[in-house]
Amino acid sequence: MYDNVKSRVKHMNLLSNSFESQLGVRHGECVYPFLFSMFINDLENMFVENGVNGIDVNMFKLFLILHADDIVVFANSIHDLQNSLDLLYAYCNKWKLRGNVAKLIHYTSHNIVLFCAI
């Protein structure tokens, strides 16, 4: 996709020497959100096929929001949330995806449980 891509790693405000990078998409690349959504386009089907309930919003069910490489999971109870997270975990294992556990948020309000992987 790219020619002669050089990368550097920043750690504790220090930059490594540059090295050639032949895999992946450049950080901030506008095509990245599209590629991510195409890669996980069957995640919604997995939730539906496994009877995930989500929450009621007007006249439809909301159980999952995907934006760029972020995932938000909605549930009405801790039990439903755990079921959804177990499915998400199985999906990630199947496709060898890894989330950043340090960026997880759990929020509960008005009997709605929200889980964000940012």
N, C-alpha and C positions, 0 to 999 in steps of 0.2 A: 504494500500500500504506500509506503514511503521509501525514499532513497536516502542512504547515509544519515540515519537518525542517531544522534548522540544524546546520551542521558547522563545525569549526575544525580547523586543522592544527597539530600540535605539532612543532617542529623546534628542536633544541638548547635545550630547556626554554623556548622561547618559543612563545606561542600566536598564531595569526593572528586577524584579525577574523572574525567569523562570516559564513557565506554559506549560501544556500539550496541544499539538495541534493535532487534529484528522481530520482536513480538509485541502484540498489543496495540492499543490506540493511544495517541498522545493525550496527555492530561488537558482537559478543556476542549478537546475536539468536538465540534458540533454534531458529528455523526454518532458519538458514543451513546447518547440516550436512545437513539433509534436502534442501534445494534443490541443494546441491553434488552429493550422491550421485545425485539424479535427473538432473542435467545430464550426469554422466559415467557413467551406468549402462551404456553400451555399450563402455566401455574394456575390461572383462573379456572381452567377446566378441571384440574385436580381438586380444587376446593369444592366446586359444584358437584363433581362425581362422588365426593366423600361426604356430602350432606352438611357442609359448613353453613351455619345459620347466619352469621353476621349480625347486623343491626337493621332495624326498620327505619328507612328515611323516606317519608311521604309514602309513595306507592311502590317502592323497590327495596331490595336487600343490598346492603353495602357490607362487604366483608374484607375488601382488599383494595388498596390504592397503590399504584405503581407510578413513580415519578423519577425520571432519569435512572439512577441506580439505588433509589430509596424504596422501601416497602413499608406500608402502614397496614396493620391487621386490626380489624374491629371485631368485638365480641360482646355479648350481653352478660357473660359470666366468666369467672376464672376458669371454670371447666371448659367452656367453649373456646376460650383463648388458648388453653393448653392444647386442645385438640388441633386448633389451627396451627400453632407453633410446631407441634409434632409433624404435621403434614408438610409445613415449610422446611423443617429440618430434613425430612425424608427426601423432599424434592432437591434440596441443596446437595445432599449426599449423592443422590442419583447422578446429578450433573456436575459434581465436584466443584460446587460453589462454596465459598467461605464468607461468612459475615464478620463484621467487626463488633464483637461482643462489648467492647468499651463504649460503643455509640448507641446502646440500646436504651430506650425510654419506655416506661410503663406508666400509664395514666388511667385513673378510674374516676368517673363522674356520672351521676344520674343513671346508675346501673349499666353504664357502657364502659367496657374495658378496651383501652387503646394501647397498642404495642407498636412502636416505631423502630425500625432498623435504619439508622441514618448513615 
